Amino acid sequence: SMAMKEDPGVLFALPGEPALNGTKEVEARVGSRVDLTCSYPCQYYSYEKYWCRWNDTGCALLPAQEQGLPGPAASCDTANRTAVLSFDPLQEDDAGWYWCGVKHNGVLGETMAVELRVSTGELRAGLSLPVGFWPFLTQGWGNWEVF
């Protein structure tokens, strides 16, 4: 249905408190290193974790970091109970929806959707600084123009 295509983030929502947590919208610059993270609770420790990329036909599984393939790579930090999807370097066509999920005995369980936006470097330089720096920038704002 059209609704599915427009907002993959609402698919497969389960009732109750979500067990998978993470930043739901990430924006980063082309060429930078980006990690999408998805924290999972203790009860999912032994489950298989995966990341997939949403497209019109479904969700394409992304390779694990150990496979050494170019493009985004999935890994799992078991000490911090976090599934990680790394982009290094981030490319313009990496923008889109990604899902983190768990599998148990081959059955897909809970998922969490993340939207990755990629900017091409046309933001003002000052926008990437912490908010505390803003007062220092206002005087010389004329120097912080679009690249």
Phi, psi and omega in degrees: 000160181299321183302322181296317182293319186288325183221081180296345182295340183266356182289151173055027177291134180256150177293160177088184182290130176291139181269336179267131183228151177172175178290128187273341178226126181233133175235135182210166182276146170305138176089348181272172174262132181227137173242122169270133183236150184218112181270140181234152183280168182307322186294345178262007187307317185271356181285156174283132178256147178213160170239142175220159180251124182288135169217184186299337185260355181147215183233111184277122180298141179259145185290153175285152183304324183300337182284347174062027180274153177292158180094188184298143182229134181266141175214169182228124176263094187291330180299318181262006181050054181227130171267132187238138172241117187253138175239120181204097003271157176288137179243159185302321183279006172282347181300141178151197181259134177235145177241137169258143181204173177237151177234140178226119184052040178080357181262130180288134179251219184296148176231159174225133182261141177231134175260124179256122176250141182242125177258152187260019174090016180265009177283157173294147182303323186293340187293339182273355181278153176300154185304327181301338182276347186308316183302327182288336185275334192298324181296316184261028187303329181301335182276348185257063184269177177299138179293000000 
